[in-house]
Amino acid sequence: MSTPLDSPDQGGVATLDRELEELLREENLEPGDHERFSHYVKKDKILESAITGKPVRALCGKKWTPGRDPEKFPICPTCKEIYEKMMF
């Protein structure tokens, strides 16, 4: 008789590890100017990220995990342009 650990395709820790690896590949964080600018992101996504550590996607398309004070940086020009177009 086998146990779940003997058969990783039937669930258990091995399945969770594979799912986590797949999620990490999908969440490919983008290098770039996100360290130089503050970006526009939906408020609920920022809260979710603070709780779960999940990355967010800004209006400009940048994807990263927030972790600094946005007040200390200028607003991303691309995010600002997109936001202004949305307001009209």
MIVEXGU-921217 format. One record per atom (N, C-alpha, C, CB): residue number from 1; residue in one letter; chain; x negated, y, z. Coordinates in steps of 0.05 Angstrom, whole numbers, plus 5000, padded with zeros to 4 digits. Glycine has a CB too. Example, Ala and Ser with C-alpha at 12.3 -4.5 7.8 and 13.67 -1.06 7.14 Angstrom:
! MIVEXGU-921217
[pt 1,"A","A",[4736,4886,5156]]
[pt 1,"A","A",[4754,4910,5156]]
[pt 1,"A","A",[4736,4934,5156]]
[pt 1,"A","A",[4774,4911,5181]]
[pt 2,"S","A",[4743,4955,5142]]
[pt 2,"S","A",[4727,4979,5143]]
[pt 2,"S","A",[4742,5001,5157]]
[pt 2,"S","A",[4718,4988,5114]]
! end
This chain:
! MIVEXGU-921217
[pt 1,"M","A",[4983,4976,5000]]
[pt 1,"M","A",[5000,5000,5000]]
[pt 1,"M","A",[4982,5025,5000]]
[pt 1,"M","A",[5019,5000,5025]]
[pt 2,"S","A",[4989,5044,4984]]
[pt 2,"S","A",[4972,5069,4982]]
[pt 2,"S","A",[4985,5091,4998]]
[pt 2,"S","A",[4968,5077,4953]]
[pt 3,"T","A",[4969,5111,5005]]
[pt 3,"T","A",[4979,5135,5019]]
[pt 3,"T","A",[4978,5158,4999]]
[pt 3,"T","A",[4962,5141,5045]]
[pt 4,"P","A",[4991,5180,5006]]
[pt 4,"P","A",[4991,5203,4987]]
[pt 4,"P","A",[4963,5213,4981]]
[pt 4,"P","A",[5007,5226,4999]]
[pt 5,"L","A",[4944,5210,5000]]
[pt 5,"L","A",[4917,5219,4994]]
[pt 5,"L","A",[4903,5201,4975]]
[pt 5,"L","A",[4901,5220,5020]]
[pt 6,"D","A",[4911,5175,4973]]
[pt 6,"D","A",[4900,5156,4954]]
[pt 6,"D","A",[4909,5162,4926]]
[pt 6,"D","A",[4906,5128,4962]]
[pt 7,"S","A",[4933,5175,4923]]
[pt 7,"S","A",[4945,5180,4897]]
[pt 7,"S","A",[4950,5210,4894]]
[pt 7,"S","A",[4971,5163,4893]]
[pt 8,"P","A",[4930,5226,4887]]
[pt 8,"P","A",[4934,5254,4887]]
[pt 8,"P","A",[4955,5264,4867]]
[pt 8,"P","A",[4908,5268,4880]]
[pt 9,"D","A",[4961,5248,4846]]
[pt 9,"D","A",[4981,5256,4827]]
[pt 9,"D","A",[5010,5255,4838]]
[pt 9,"D","A",[4980,5239,4802]]
[pt 10,"Q","A",[5013,5243,4861]]
[pt 10,"Q","A",[5039,5240,4873]]
[pt 10,"Q","A",[5044,5260,4895]]
[pt 10,"Q","A",[5042,5212,4884]]
[pt 11,"G","A",[5028,5281,4896]]
[pt 11,"G","A",[5033,5302,4916]]
[pt 11,"G","A",[5011,5304,4936]]
[pt 11,"G","A",[5059,5297,4931]]
[pt 12,"G","A",[5016,5317,4958]]
[pt 12,"G","A",[4996,5320,4979]]
[pt 12,"G","A",[4977,5343,4975]]
[pt 12,"G","A",[4981,5294,4982]]
[pt 13,"V","A",[4954,5341,4988]]
[pt 13,"V","A",[4934,5362,4988]]
[pt 13,"V","A",[4922,5367,4961]]
[pt 13,"V","A",[4912,5356,5008]]
[pt 14,"A","A",[4917,5345,4946]]
[pt 14,"A","A",[4905,5348,4919]]
[pt 14,"A","A",[4923,5365,4901]]
[pt 14,"A","A",[4900,5321,4907]]
[pt 15,"T","A",[4949,5360,4903]]
[pt 15,"T","A",[4968,5376,4886]]
[pt 15,"T","A",[4967,5405,4894]]
[pt 15,"T","A",[4997,5365,4889]]
[pt 16,"L","A",[4967,5411,4920]]
[pt 16,"L","A",[4966,5438,4929]]
[pt 16,"L","A",[4940,5452,4920]]
[pt 16,"L","A",[4968,5439,4959]]
[pt 17,"D","A",[4918,5437,4921]]
[pt 17,"D","A",[4892,5448,4912]]
[pt 17,"D","A",[4893,5455,4882]]
[pt 17,"D","A",[4870,5428,4917]]
[pt 18,"R","A",[4905,5437,4866]]
[pt 18,"R","A",[4907,5442,4837]]
[pt 18,"R","A",[4925,5466,4831]]
[pt 18,"R","A",[4918,5418,4823]]
[pt 19,"E","A",[4947,5468,4846]]
[pt 19,"E","A",[4965,5491,4842]]
[pt 19,"E","A",[4952,5517,4850]]
[pt 19,"E","A",[4991,5487,4858]]
[pt 20,"L","A",[4937,5517,4872]]
[pt 20,"L","A",[4922,5541,4880]]
[pt 20,"L","A",[4902,5549,4860]]
[pt 20,"L","A",[4909,5536,4908]]
[pt 21,"E","A",[4887,5530,4850]]
[pt 21,"E","A",[4866,5536,4829]]
[pt 21,"E","A",[4880,5548,4804]]
[pt 21,"E","A",[4851,5511,4821]]
[pt 22,"E","A",[4903,5537,4797]]
[pt 22,"E","A",[4917,5548,4773]]
[pt 22,"E","A",[4927,5576,4778]]
[pt 22,"E","A",[4941,5530,4766]]
[pt 23,"L","A",[4937,5582,4802]]
[pt 23,"L","A",[4946,5609,4809]]
[pt 23,"L","A",[4923,5628,4808]]
[pt 23,"L","A",[4960,5609,4836]]
[pt 24,"L","A",[4900,5620,4819]]
[pt 24,"L","A",[4877,5638,4819]]
[pt 24,"L","A",[4868,5644,4791]]
[pt 24,"L","A",[4854,5625,4835]]
[pt 25,"R","A",[4869,5625,4773]]
[pt 25,"R","A",[4861,5630,4745]]
[pt 25,"R","A",[4881,5650,4733]]
[pt 25,"R","A",[4861,5604,4729]]
[pt 26,"E","A",[4907,5646,4738]]
[pt 26,"E","A",[4927,5664,4727]]
[pt 26,"E","A",[4925,5692,4738]]
[pt 26,"E","A",[4955,5653,4733]]
[pt 27,"E","A",[4916,5695,4763]]
[pt 27,"E","A",[4914,5721,4777]]
[pt 27,"E","A",[4888,5735,4770]]
[pt 27,"E","A",[4917,5717,4807]]
[pt 28,"N","A",[4875,5727,4749]]
[pt 28,"N","A",[4849,5738,4741]]
[pt 28,"N","A",[4848,5769,4745]]
[pt 28,"N","A",[4843,5732,4712]]
[pt 29,"L","A",[4834,5777,4766]]
[pt 29,"L","A",[4832,5805,4772]]
[pt 29,"L","A",[4814,5819,4752]]
[pt 29,"L","A",[4821,5810,4801]]
[pt 30,"E","A",[4823,5843,4744]]
[pt 30,"E","A",[4809,5857,4723]]
[pt 30,"E","A",[4788,5876,4734]]
[pt 30,"E","A",[4828,5872,4706]]
[pt 31,"P","A",[4764,5875,4724]]
[pt 31,"P","A",[4744,5895,4732]]
[pt 31,"P","A",[4751,5921,4718]]
[pt 31,"P","A",[4715,5886,4724]]
[pt 32,"G","A",[4739,5943,4727]]
[pt 32,"G","A",[4744,5968,4713]]
[pt 32,"G","A",[4746,5991,4733]]
[pt 32,"G","A",[4770,5966,4698]]
[pt 33,"D","A",[4762,6011,4725]]
[pt 33,"D","A",[4763,6036,4740]]
[pt 33,"D","A",[4781,6036,4764]]
[pt 33,"D","A",[4771,6057,4721]]
[pt 34,"H","A",[4793,6013,4771]]
[pt 34,"H","A",[4811,6014,4794]]
[pt 34,"H","A",[4798,6023,4820]]
[pt 34,"H","A",[4824,5986,4798]]
[pt 35,"E","A",[4772,6021,4821]]
[pt 35,"E","A",[4757,6031,4844]]
[pt 35,"E","A",[4754,6061,4844]]
[pt 35,"E","A",[4730,6018,4846]]
[pt 36,"R","A",[4758,6074,4820]]
[pt 36,"R","A",[4754,6103,4818]]
[pt 36,"R","A",[4780,6118,4819]]
[pt 36,"R","A",[4740,6109,4792]]
[pt 37,"F","A",[4803,6105,4815]]
[pt 37,"F","A",[4828,6118,4813]]
[pt 37,"F","A",[4849,6106,4832]]
[pt 37,"F","A",[4839,6118,4785]]
[pt 38,"S","A",[4869,6122,4838]]
[pt 38,"S","A",[4894,6112,4851]]
[pt 38,"S","A",[4913,6106,4828]]
[pt 38,"S","A",[4906,6132,4872]]
[pt 39,"H","A",[4927,6084,4830]]
[pt 39,"H","A",[4945,6075,4809]]
[pt 39,"H","A",[4974,6076,4818]]
[pt 39,"H","A",[4938,6048,4798]]
[pt 40,"Y","A",[4993,6078,4799]]
[pt 40,"Y","A",[5021,6076,4805]]
[pt 40,"Y","A",[5030,6047,4805]]
[pt 40,"Y","A",[5038,6093,4785]]
[pt 41,"V","A",[5042,6039,4827]]
[pt 41,"V","A",[5052,6012,4831]]
[pt 41,"V","A",[5079,6014,4845]]
[pt 41,"V","A",[5031,5993,4846]]
[pt 42,"K","A",[5097,5996,4839]]
[pt 42,"K","A",[5123,5996,4854]]
[pt 42,"K","A",[5118,5993,4884]]
[pt 42,"K","A",[5142,5974,4843]]
[pt 43,"K","A",[5132,6008,4900]]
[pt 43,"K","A",[5129,6007,4929]]
[pt 43,"K","A",[5133,5979,4941]]
[pt 43,"K","A",[5148,6026,4943]]
[pt 44,"D","A",[5153,5965,4931]]
[pt 44,"D","A",[5158,5938,4941]]
[pt 44,"D","A",[5135,5919,4935]]
[pt 44,"D","A",[5184,5927,4930]]
[pt 45,"K","A",[5121,5923,4913]]
[pt 45,"K","A",[5098,5906,4906]]
[pt 45,"K","A",[5074,5912,4924]]
[pt 45,"K","A",[5090,5910,4877]]
[pt 46,"I","A",[5071,5937,4932]]
[pt 46,"I","A",[5049,5944,4950]]
[pt 46,"I","A",[5054,5931,4977]]
[pt 46,"I","A",[5047,5975,4953]]
[pt 47,"L","A",[5079,5932,4987]]
[pt 47,"L","A",[5086,5920,5012]]
[pt 47,"L","A",[5081,5890,5011]]
[pt 47,"L","A",[5115,5926,5020]]
[pt 48,"E","A",[5090,5878,4989]]
[pt 48,"E","A",[5087,5849,4985]]
[pt 48,"E","A",[5057,5842,4985]]
[pt 48,"E","A",[5100,5839,4958]]
[pt 49,"S","A",[5041,5858,4972]]
[pt 49,"S","A",[5012,5853,4971]]
[pt 49,"S","A",[5000,5855,4999]]
[pt 49,"S","A",[4999,5872,4952]]
[pt 50,"A","A",[5009,5874,5014]]
[pt 50,"A","A",[4998,5878,5042]]
[pt 50,"A","A",[5004,5854,5059]]
[pt 50,"A","A",[5010,5903,5054]]
[pt 51,"I","A",[5027,5842,5054]]
[pt 51,"I","A",[5035,5818,5071]]
[pt 51,"I","A",[5022,5793,5061]]
[pt 51,"I","A",[5066,5815,5070]]
[pt 52,"T","A",[5022,5789,5034]]
[pt 52,"T","A",[5013,5763,5023]]
[pt 52,"T","A",[4985,5763,5013]]
[pt 52,"T","A",[5031,5755,5001]]
[pt 53,"G","A",[4974,5787,5007]]
[pt 53,"G","A",[4947,5788,4995]]
[pt 53,"G","A",[4948,5784,4965]]
[pt 53,"G","A",[4929,5768,5008]]
[pt 54,"K","A",[4972,5783,4954]]
[pt 54,"K","A",[4975,5778,4925]]
[pt 54,"K","A",[4968,5804,4910]]
[pt 54,"K","A",[5004,5769,4918]]
[pt 55,"P","A",[4954,5802,4888]]
[pt 55,"P","A",[4947,5826,4872]]
[pt 55,"P","A",[4972,5839,4861]]
[pt 55,"P","A",[4928,5818,4849]]
[pt 56,"V","A",[4969,5865,4854]]
[pt 56,"V","A",[4990,5881,4842]]
[pt 56,"V","A",[4982,5889,4814]]
[pt 56,"V","A",[4997,5905,4859]]
[pt 57,"R","A",[5001,5897,4798]]
[pt 57,"R","A",[4996,5907,4771]]
[pt 57,"R","A",[5006,5936,4770]]
[pt 57,"R","A",[5009,5889,4749]]
[pt 58,"A","A",[4988,5954,4762]]
[pt 58,"A","A",[4995,5982,4760]]
[pt 58,"A","A",[5009,5987,4733]]
[pt 58,"A","A",[4970,6000,4762]]
[pt 59,"L","A",[5021,6011,4730]]
[pt 59,"L","A",[5034,6018,4705]]
[pt 59,"L","A",[5015,6016,4682]]
[pt 59,"L","A",[5045,6047,4707]]
[pt 60,"C","A",[4989,6022,4686]]
[pt 60,"C","A",[4970,6022,4664]]
[pt 60,"C","A",[4961,5993,4657]]
[pt 60,"C","A",[4945,6038,4672]]
[pt 61,"G","A",[4969,5974,4674]]
[pt 61,"G","A",[4962,5946,4668]]
[pt 61,"G","A",[4940,5935,4686]]
[pt 61,"G","A",[4954,5943,4640]]
[pt 62,"K","A",[4927,5952,4701]]
[pt 62,"K","A",[4905,5942,4719]]
[pt 62,"K","A",[4917,5924,4740]]
[pt 62,"K","A",[4890,5966,4732]]
[pt 63,"K","A",[4903,5903,4746]]
[pt 63,"K","A",[4912,5884,4766]]
[pt 63,"K","A",[4890,5881,4787]]
[pt 63,"K","A",[4918,5856,4753]]
[pt 64,"W","A",[4897,5885,4812]]
[pt 64,"W","A",[4878,5884,4834]]
[pt 64,"W","A",[4892,5881,4860]]
[pt 64,"W","A",[4859,5909,4834]]
[pt 65,"T","A",[4878,5876,4881]]
[pt 65,"T","A",[4889,5875,4908]]
[pt 65,"T","A",[4883,5901,4922]]
[pt 65,"T","A",[4878,5850,4924]]
[pt 66,"P","A",[4903,5917,4929]]
[pt 66,"P","A",[4898,5943,4942]]
[pt 66,"P","A",[4886,5938,4969]]
[pt 66,"P","A",[4924,5958,4945]]
[pt 67,"G","A",[4869,5957,4977]]
[pt 67,"G","A",[4857,5954,5003]]
[pt 67,"G","A",[4842,5980,5012]]
[pt 67,"G","A",[4837,5931,5003]]
[pt 68,"R","A",[4849,6002,5000]]
[pt 68,"R","A",[4836,6027,5008]]
[pt 68,"R","A",[4857,6050,5007]]
[pt 68,"R","A",[4813,6033,4988]]
[pt 69,"D","A",[4849,6073,5018]]
[pt 69,"D","A",[4867,6095,5020]]
[pt 69,"D","A",[4869,6109,4993]]
[pt 69,"D","A",[4857,6115,5041]]
[pt 70,"P","A",[4893,6108,4979]]
[pt 70,"P","A",[4895,6120,4953]]
[pt 70,"P","A",[4893,6150,4953]]
[pt 70,"P","A",[4922,6112,4941]]
[pt 71,"E","A",[4897,6163,4976]]
[pt 71,"E","A",[4895,6192,4979]]
[pt 71,"E","A",[4867,6202,4973]]
[pt 71,"E","A",[4904,6201,5006]]
[pt 72,"K","A",[4848,6185,4975]]
[pt 72,"K","A",[4820,6194,4971]]
[pt 72,"K","A",[4810,6194,4942]]
[pt 72,"K","A",[4802,6175,4987]]
[pt 73,"F","A",[4828,6186,4924]]
[pt 73,"F","A",[4820,6183,4896]]
[pt 73,"F","A",[4839,6198,4877]]
[pt 73,"F","A",[4818,6153,4888]]
[pt 74,"P","A",[4829,6206,4854]]
[pt 74,"P","A",[4847,6219,4835]]
[pt 74,"P","A",[4866,6198,4823]]
[pt 74,"P","A",[4831,6233,4812]]
[pt 75,"I","A",[4889,6208,4813]]
[pt 75,"I","A",[4909,6190,4800]]
[pt 75,"I","A",[4898,6181,4773]]
[pt 75,"I","A",[4936,6205,4797]]
[pt 76,"C","A",[4903,6156,4767]]
[pt 76,"C","A",[4895,6144,4741]]
[pt 76,"C","A",[4910,6160,4719]]
[pt 76,"C","A",[4902,6113,4740]]
[pt 77,"P","A",[4895,6170,4700]]
[pt 77,"P","A",[4908,6186,4679]]
[pt 77,"P","A",[4927,6169,4662]]
[pt 77,"P","A",[4887,6197,4660]]
[pt 78,"T","A",[4922,6144,4658]]
[pt 78,"T","A",[4940,6127,4642]]
[pt 78,"T","A",[4966,6122,4657]]
[pt 78,"T","A",[4926,6101,4635]]
[pt 79,"C","A",[4963,6116,4683]]
[pt 79,"C","A",[4987,6112,4700]]
[pt 79,"C","A",[5004,6137,4700]]
[pt 79,"C","A",[4980,6104,4728]]
[pt 80,"K","A",[4991,6160,4703]]
[pt 80,"K","A",[5006,6186,4704]]
[pt 80,"K","A",[5020,6191,4678]]
[pt 80,"K","A",[4986,6209,4711]]
[pt 81,"E","A",[5008,6186,4656]]
[pt 81,"E","A",[5020,6191,4630]]
[pt 81,"E","A",[5044,6172,4626]]
[pt 81,"E","A",[5000,6186,4607]]
[pt 82,"I","A",[5042,6147,4633]]
[pt 82,"I","A",[5064,6128,4631]]
[pt 82,"I","A",[5087,6137,4649]]
[pt 82,"I","A",[5055,6099,4637]]
[pt 83,"Y","A",[5081,6144,4673]]
[pt 83,"Y","A",[5101,6152,4693]]
[pt 83,"Y","A",[5116,6177,4682]]
[pt 83,"Y","A",[5089,6158,4720]]
[pt 84,"E","A",[5102,6196,4672]]
[pt 84,"E","A",[5115,6220,4662]]
[pt 84,"E","A",[5133,6214,4638]]
[pt 84,"E","A",[5094,6241,4653]]
[pt 85,"K","A",[5126,6196,4621]]
[pt 85,"K","A",[5143,6188,4599]]
[pt 85,"K","A",[5168,6174,4608]]
[pt 85,"K","A",[5128,6169,4579]]
[pt 86,"M","A",[5166,6159,4631]]
[pt 86,"M","A",[5189,6145,4642]]
[pt 86,"M","A",[5209,6165,4654]]
[pt 86,"M","A",[5179,6125,4663]]
[pt 87,"M","A",[5200,6188,4663]]
[pt 87,"M","A",[5218,6207,4676]]
[pt 87,"M","A",[5235,6222,4657]]
[pt 87,"M","A",[5201,6226,4692]]
[pt 88,"F","A",[5230,6221,4631]]
[pt 88,"F","A",[5246,6236,4612]]
[pt 88,"F","A",[5265,6219,4597]]
[pt 88,"F","A",[5228,6250,4592]]
! end
